[in-house]
Amino acid sequence: MKPIKVGLLGLGTVGAGTFNILRRNQQEIMRRAGRSIEISMVAVRNSEKAARLIGDTCVIVDDSFQVVNNPNIDIVVELMGGIEPAKQLAFTAIANGKHVVTANKALLALHGNEIFKAAQDKGVMVAFEAAVAGGIPIIKSLREGLTANRIDWVAGIINGTTNFILSEMRNKGLDFATALKQAQELGFAEADPTFDIDGIDAAHKATIISAIAFGISMQFDKAYVEGIRQLQAVDISYAEQLGYRIKLLAITKRTARGIELRVHPTLIPSTRLIANVEGAMNAVLVQGDVVGASMYYGKGAGAEPTASAVIADLVDIARMATADPQHRVPHLAFQPEFIGTEAILPMSEITTSYYLRLHVSDQTGVLADVTRILANFDISIDAMLQKATADESQTDIIMLTHQTQEKKLIAALEQIEKLQSVLGSMTRIRVEKLT
Ligand code: NAP
């Protein structure tokens, strides 16, 4: 069979990784795909830099449209990142009848609905294993391996940078700013870490997961996103004393009233496997009604793990390219005519448990006042700690609540913060037992 021809957009971390692995494991990949996969054209901004990396093994151009308009290219692999020109290039490639592989979670979370519609109309594939959790084959697992299940929820540590920072904060007792600086020095965080530490990157990936898990459209604009900037070392330590670890968790859950889609720091019982995912590693926990809980663990980023996912998509396309489009695995796991319109619930409507920390003046009746207000909103307490502070006239009270609706908790906190004995604003972190 003749080789399948690939045009690569971008030769950075993932692009170069993909180029190298395709070469290194050429034979093994060809034996699996049934034909060889050849990169015949590469587009970058700086072609001299690219030539230094890959020599004259293929054509290097600085105009990406030359790749997507080249009639000899079968598959366009978009590894440049960002929204434009990646979006325009993906649409042009699809319009030209080319299959597309992308690692670009931002592009898919924001414009996936239109991209998949265009691909569907044109009968081409858009594959995106590398867009979520790097080397972990979570898209394939959800889309194919778990296809007998009604998925109840998915919870994942899907941003390595924040997991590295949180691990350092816990293991070394560092504050957030110091742990971030260290992560940047070690290359685990970008110079501009906003997308990672503010939870946006995880929310892009969670949006893709929720679409595939529940057969709904991508609804990034409805996702609740809270990062780890505000997290204090003291809360990591108190959580530990209560038997919990704090992780930036991406959660998507099917409930009777709608779908939850949220990213925020979360207390997880430290006995759970996922609570012990350390450093830059990723893990995704899926609860299906048939299989029960299953967990997927591995490297969520980096040149080779991400290339592993890109190449898996290339092999899938090489195998399926000649198949009738009707008989391929649907982009979003469910057949397009059955993609639902279920809404993402507003955050005020979600139900979960909470960790609360109050700084109070150490006087009689404070605790009674706080618990009375919580009881007025039907919020009951699961566990409590009282901790002395440097100032003997003040104390920290730490509580874990049972499950309640977010809007009830917010209303209760408003009243508690008005109490004279409560000093400053309260800290509130959500808790998930993941059972
Ligand atoms: P990167 O190292 O910054 O590389 C980007 C590449 O794209 C560079 O070769 C750059 O060329 C090229 N490029 C950018 N804009 C271009 C344009 N307008 N025209 C032509 N070439 C252009 O990025 P990366 O880390 O490999 O990430 C690529 C994609 O993979 C992103 O969507 C990212 O979110 C995703 N991803 C990355 C990882 C990871 O571990 N890095 C993991 C999962 C997913 P020049 O060098 O010449 O400027």
Residues whose N, C-alpha, C, O or C-beta is under 5 A from the ligand:
A	BS01	NAP	L9 G10 L11 G12 T13 V14 G15 A43 V44 R45 N46 S64 L79 M80 G81 G82 A103 N104 K105 A130 G134 G300 A301 G302 A303 T306
